[in-house]
Amino acid sequence: MKILHTADWHLGKRLENFSRLEEQKLVMKELVEIVDSENIDLVLVAGDLFDNFNPSTEAVELFYKTLKQLSKNGERPVIAIAGNHDSPDRIDAPNPLAKECGIILIGHPNAEVPIFELEHFKIINTDKGFIELKLNQFDYPIRILHTAYANEIRLKEYLGEDNKEIALNQILKENWQNIAENYCDENGVNVLLTHLFMMKKGMPKPEEPEGEKPIMIGNADLIYSEIIPEQIQYSALGHLHNYQNIGTAEKPVVYSSSSLCYSFSEAGQKKSVTIIEAKPNQNVSLKNIPLTQGKTLFRKTFNNVDKAVDWLKENQDCLIELTLESDTFLKAEDRKLLYQTHNGIIHLIPKLRNKIDDLSQADISINLNQDIQDLFKDYFKSKNQNQEPNDELLSIFKEII
């Protein structure tokens, strides 16, 4: 059975004021092409389908269009769960219609998907947080433990009223283990699908992407990959935007990556989807397929405006965080030139080349008897970490005098 794992589409997301919708259309089209060319049997989408609780009409249209194409009008099951950026009720709402197209949408962690049957597959077993599917082309089923995102308080409410004093890690462990023991024997493929901040015990805590609503505050909510039941052959995670396997080669626990680079902290990352080949009671095999659509993000630093302009002219199809080092304030005409040269400058950051780290050194003794222009220079330096005013500012000061 060939399963495609993708996550963190963030449809509708902007980079500051720059819309990424056209790039998202291209990468969703690429995703559909990969699913078709690889003859995928089942698609798993591990949360953060949208970027906020109230996505734009265009983002919603792109979402449903993509899911319908992925499902091949009901021939291929697609299962998508809510992430921390999604409204669980919004994700749940169209499910009665979506399932007619082979699309199963899960907004809440304790959701129980109704049993139904289509021409090419059927749900043969279901429970809270669990679904078992039988695809016509296979003589064995696939079982999926699913836990859509909820914060710690809501997760504890969903998974039991008496859990308020028990660590979330323990609650999830017991819940997943109970499901696995009841339903996940060696005669089917067993998978976990969730959108949670999970890490391997003893490893450094990974950083959440810029712009993410933090899932975890402190260490009280730490969820370790070691709690995943032994029966699970593959764990499909969402939330971290860079591909990584925090499990083992035999039992992968994988963040498949986001569909695009969504912040400059992700500049240079290669985005991909993960294809899993699975059989009952055997180790899965993995293959990563790169996603090539979308603009490249760059963090570039220059100490010369002309060099920056030359680079910008040669690299037009990208988005840039541009830092310019100088001894004086950036001139308005230089700022205008940079923006005219390239329409993908998201941030333009002036950086002082002679910045004083020890603020006590900036306490300059001022000679009040000196020329008014020199007095202005000293005043300006005292207020701007010893940075000299540029010629443009001095000219304006002379005009005022």
C-alpha positions in Angstrom: 0.0 0.0 0.0 1.4 3.4 -1.0 0.5 6.2 1.3 1.4 9.9 0.8 2.0 12.0 3.9 1.8 15.8 3.7 1.2 18.5 6.2 1.2 22.3 7.0 -0.3 23.7 3.8 -1.2 26.9 5.6 -3.5 27.9 2.7 -4.1 31.7 2.7 -0.9 32.5 4.5 0.9 35.8 3.7 4.5 36.8 4.3 3.9 40.2 5.8 1.8 41.9 3.1 2.9 39.6 0.3 0.3 37.0 -0.8 1.5 33.4 -1.3 -1.8 32.3 -2.9 -0.5 32.0 -6.4 2.5 29.9 -5.2 0.1 27.7 -3.2 -2.0 27.1 -6.3 1.2 25.9 -8.1 2.4 23.7 -5.2 -1.1 22.1 -4.7 -1.1 21.3 -8.5 2.3 19.7 -8.1 1.1 17.7 -5.1 -1.8 16.3 -7.2 0.6 15.4 -10.0 2.9 13.5 -7.6 -0.1 11.6 -6.1 -1.2 10.6 -9.6 2.2 9.7 -11.1 3.2 7.7 -8.0 -0.2 5.7 -8.0 -0.8 6.6 -4.4 -3.5 4.5 -2.6 -4.2 6.8 0.4 -3.4 10.5 1.2 -2.8 11.7 4.8 -2.8 15.5 5.6 -1.5 16.1 9.1 -3.0 19.4 10.0 -2.6 23.2 9.5 -4.7 23.0 6.4 -5.4 26.8 6.6 -3.3 29.5 8.2 -6.1 30.9 10.4 -9.5 30.2 11.8 -11.2 32.4 9.1 -9.5 31.7 5.8 -10.2 33.7 2.7 -12.7 32.5 0.1 -9.8 31.9 -2.3 -8.0 29.7 0.2 -11.2 27.7 1.0 -11.8 27.1 -2.8 -8.2 26.0 -3.3 -8.5 23.6 -0.3 -11.7 21.8 -1.6 -10.4 21.8 -5.2 -7.2 20.2 -4.1 -8.8 17.6 -1.9 -11.2 16.6 -4.7 -8.4 16.2 -7.2 -6.3 14.2 -4.7 -9.3 11.9 -4.0 -9.8 11.3 -7.8 -13.5 11.8 -7.3 -13.8 9.1 -4.6 -11.4 6.5 -6.0 -8.6 7.4 -3.5 -9.3 8.1 0.2 -8.0 11.3 1.6 -7.9 11.9 5.4 -7.2 15.4 6.7 -7.1 16.5 10.3 -7.1 19.9 12.0 -3.9 21.6 13.2 -3.4 24.4 15.7 -4.0 27.0 12.9 -7.4 25.5 12.0 -10.9 25.9 13.3 -11.9 22.4 14.3 -15.6 23.2 13.6 -14.8 24.6 10.2 -12.9 21.5 9.3 -15.7 19.2 10.5 -18.5 21.1 8.9 -18.4 19.8 5.3 -17.6 16.2 6.2 -21.0 14.7 5.3 -20.6 16.1 1.8 -16.9 15.5 1.6 -17.1 11.8 2.4 -19.2 11.3 -0.8 -16.0 12.2 -2.6 -13.8 9.9 -0.5 -12.6 12.8 1.7 -12.6 12.3 5.5 -12.2 15.6 7.5 -11.5 15.4 11.2 -11.6 18.5 13.3 -11.6 17.2 16.9 -9.3 14.8 18.7 -12.1 12.5 19.9 -14.0 12.4 16.6 -15.7 9.2 15.7 -16.1 8.9 11.9 -19.4 7.2 10.8 -19.1 3.9 9.0 -19.8 4.3 5.2 -19.0 2.6 1.9 -18.1 3.9 -1.5 -17.3 2.1 -4.7 -13.6 1.9 -4.2 -13.2 1.6 -0.4 -15.2 1.4 2.8 -14.8 2.1 6.5 -15.1 -1.2 8.3 -14.5 -0.1 11.9 -14.5 3.2 13.8 -14.2 4.5 17.3 -13.2 7.7 19.0 -9.8 8.6 17.6 -9.7 5.6 15.3 -10.7 4.6 11.8 -10.2 1.3 9.9 -10.4 1.3 6.1 -10.6 -1.5 3.5 -9.4 -0.5 0.0 -10.7 -2.8 -2.8 -7.3 -3.4 -4.2 -5.9 -4.9 -1.0 -6.7 -8.0 1.0 -5.7 -6.3 4.3 -7.1 -3.1 6.0 -5.3 0.0 7.2 -5.9 1.3 10.7 -5.4 4.9 11.6 -5.2 6.4 15.1 -6.0 10.0 14.6 -5.5 12.9 17.0 -6.3 16.3 15.6 -4.8 19.3 17.5 -6.3 20.6 20.7 -4.6 22.5 23.5 -3.7 20.6 26.8 -6.9 21.5 28.6 -9.2 20.5 25.7 -7.2 17.3 25.0 -7.7 16.3 28.6 -11.4 17.0 28.4 -11.7 15.1 25.2 -9.8 12.0 26.5 -11.5 11.8 29.9 -13.1 13.8 32.7 -10.7 12.5 35.4 -7.5 13.5 33.7 -7.0 17.0 35.0 -4.1 16.1 37.3 -2.4 13.7 34.9 0.4 14.7 32.5 -0.8 15.0 28.9 2.0 12.7 27.8 0.5 9.9 30.0 -3.0 10.6 28.9 -2.1 10.3 25.2 0.0 7.2 25.9 -2.9 5.4 27.6 -5.5 6.5 25.0 -3.4 5.4 22.0 -2.4 2.2 23.7 -6.0 1.2 24.4 -7.0 1.8 20.8 -3.9 -0.1 19.5 -4.6 -3.1 21.8 -8.2 -3.2 20.7 -7.9 -2.8 17.0 -4.2 -3.0 15.7 -3.2 -6.6 15.2 -0.6 -7.9 12.7 -3.1 -8.5 10.0 -3.3 -4.9 8.8 -1.3 -1.7 8.3 -1.2 0.5 11.5 -0.6 4.2 11.3 -0.7 7.2 13.7 -1.9 10.6 12.3 -1.6 13.6 14.6 -0.8 17.3 14.8 1.2 17.7 18.0 4.6 19.0 19.1 6.4 15.7 19.7 10.1 15.0 20.4 12.4 12.1 21.2 13.3 11.8 24.9 16.8 13.1 25.6 17.1 15.1 22.4 17.2 18.9 22.2 13.8 20.5 22.0 13.3 21.6 18.3 12.3 25.2 17.6 8.8 25.9 16.3 8.6 27.8 13.0 8.4 31.6 13.1 4.8 32.7 13.0 3.5 29.5 14.7 1.1 29.8 17.5 3.1 28.1 20.2 1.7 24.6 21.0 3.8 24.1 24.0 4.7 26.5 26.8 7.5 25.4 29.1 8.0 21.6 29.5 4.7 20.7 31.1 3.2 19.5 27.9 6.1 17.7 26.4 5.0 14.8 24.3 7.6 12.1 23.6 7.7 9.8 20.6 8.4 6.9 23.0 4.7 6.9 23.9 3.6 5.7 20.4 2.3 2.2 20.7 4.5 -0.7 19.5 1.9 -1.7 16.9 2.2 1.5 15.0 4.4 1.1 11.9 4.5 4.8 10.8 3.6 8.1 12.6 2.5 11.0 10.3 3.1 14.3 12.2 2.3 17.9 11.4 3.5 21.2 12.9 7.3 21.5 12.4 8.0 22.8 8.9 11.3 21.0 8.2 11.4 17.3 7.2 12.7 15.1 10.1 12.3 11.6 11.4 12.4 11.6 15.2 11.7 7.9 15.3 13.8 5.1 13.9 14.4 3.6 10.5 12.2 0.6 11.6 9.4 2.8 13.2 9.5 6.2 11.5 8.0 9.2 13.3 8.0 11.9 10.6 7.4 15.6 10.1 6.9 15.6 6.3 7.6 19.4 6.0 5.4 22.3 5.0 4.4 22.8 1.4 6.3 26.1 1.0 8.9 28.1 3.0 6.7 30.3 5.1 9.2 32.4 7.0 12.8 33.6 6.6 13.9 31.1 9.3 13.0 28.5 6.7 15.2 30.0 4.0 17.3 27.3 2.3 15.0 24.5 3.5 14.0 21.9 0.9 10.3 21.1 1.1 8.9 17.6 0.2 6.2 15.0 0.7 6.8 11.6 2.1 5.7 8.4 0.4 5.3 5.3 2.6 5.1 1.7 1.3 3.5 -0.5 3.9 2.5 -4.1 4.4 1.1 -5.7 7.6 3.7 -6.8 10.2 6.6 -5.4 8.2 8.9 -2.4 8.4 7.7 0.4 6.1 9.9 1.9 3.4 10.1 5.7 2.9 10.8 8.0 -0.1 10.9 11.8 -0.1 9.8 13.6 -3.2 10.9 17.3 -3.4 8.4 20.0 -4.0 9.8 22.4 -6.5 7.1 25.1 -6.8 7.1 28.4 -4.9 9.5 31.3 -4.6 12.9 30.8 -2.9 13.4 32.8 0.3 16.8 34.5 0.9 18.4 36.3 3.8 21.1 38.5 2.3 23.4 41.0 3.8 25.4 43.7 1.9 27.6 46.6 2.9 27.2 48.4 -0.4 24.0 49.5 -2.1 25.4 49.0 -5.6 26.3 45.4 -4.8 22.8 44.8 -3.4 21.2 46.3 -6.6 23.4 44.0 -8.8 22.4 40.9 -6.8 18.7 41.9 -6.9 18.7 42.4 -10.7 20.1 38.8 -11.1 17.7 37.2 -8.7 14.2 38.5 -9.5 12.0 35.5 -8.8 12.4 35.2 -5.0 11.5 36.8 -1.7 14.2 38.6 0.3 15.0 39.8 3.8 17.7 42.3 2.9 20.1 43.7 5.5 22.3 46.7 4.6 25.3 47.4 6.8 26.5 51.0 6.9 28.0 53.7 9.1 25.1 56.2 8.5 21.4 56.1 8.1 20.2 54.6 4.8 19.4 57.4 2.3 15.8 57.7 1.1 17.0 57.6 -2.5 18.9 54.3 -1.9 15.8 52.8 -0.2 13.7 53.8 -3.2 16.3 52.4 -5.6 16.3 49.0 -3.9 12.5 48.7 -3.9 12.3 49.8 -7.5 14.9 47.1 -8.5 13.0 44.2 -6.9 9.3 43.8 -5.9 10.1 40.8 -3.6 11.8 42.7 -0.8 9.8 41.8 2.3 12.1 43.3 4.9 14.8 46.0 4.5 16.9 46.1 7.6 19.5 48.9 8.1 22.4 47.6 10.3 24.9 49.8 12.0 28.4 48.7 11.2 29.9 50.4 14.2 27.2 49.6 16.7 28.3 50.0 20.3 27.4 47.0 22.5 28.3 48.7 25.7 25.8 51.4 26.1 27.9 53.2 28.7 30.3 54.0 25.9 27.6 56.0 24.1 27.5 58.5 27.0 29.4 61.2 25.1 30.6 64.3 26.8 29.1 67.2 24.8 30.9 70.5 24.3 28.1 73.0 24.3 30.3 75.8 22.9 30.9 74.1 19.6 29.3 74.9 16.2 25.6 74.1 16.0 26.1 71.6 13.2 28.8 69.7 15.2 26.4 69.9 18.2 23.7 68.3 16.2 26.1 65.5 15.1 27.0 64.8 18.7 23.4 64.8 19.7 22.4 62.5 16.9 25.2 60.0 17.7 24.2 60.0 21.4 20.7 59.0 20.4 21.6 56.5 17.7 24.3 54.3 19.2 27.2 56.4 17.9 25.9 56.3 14.3 26.8 59.3 12.1 24.0 61.3 10.5 24.1 60.9 6.7 24.5 63.8 4.3 20.8 64.0 3.6 20.0 64.5 7.3 22.7 67.1 7.6 21.3 69.0 4.6 17.8 69.0 6.1 19.3 70.3 9.4 21.1 73.1 7.6 17.8 74.0 5.9 16.1 74.3 9.2 18.8 76.5 10.7 
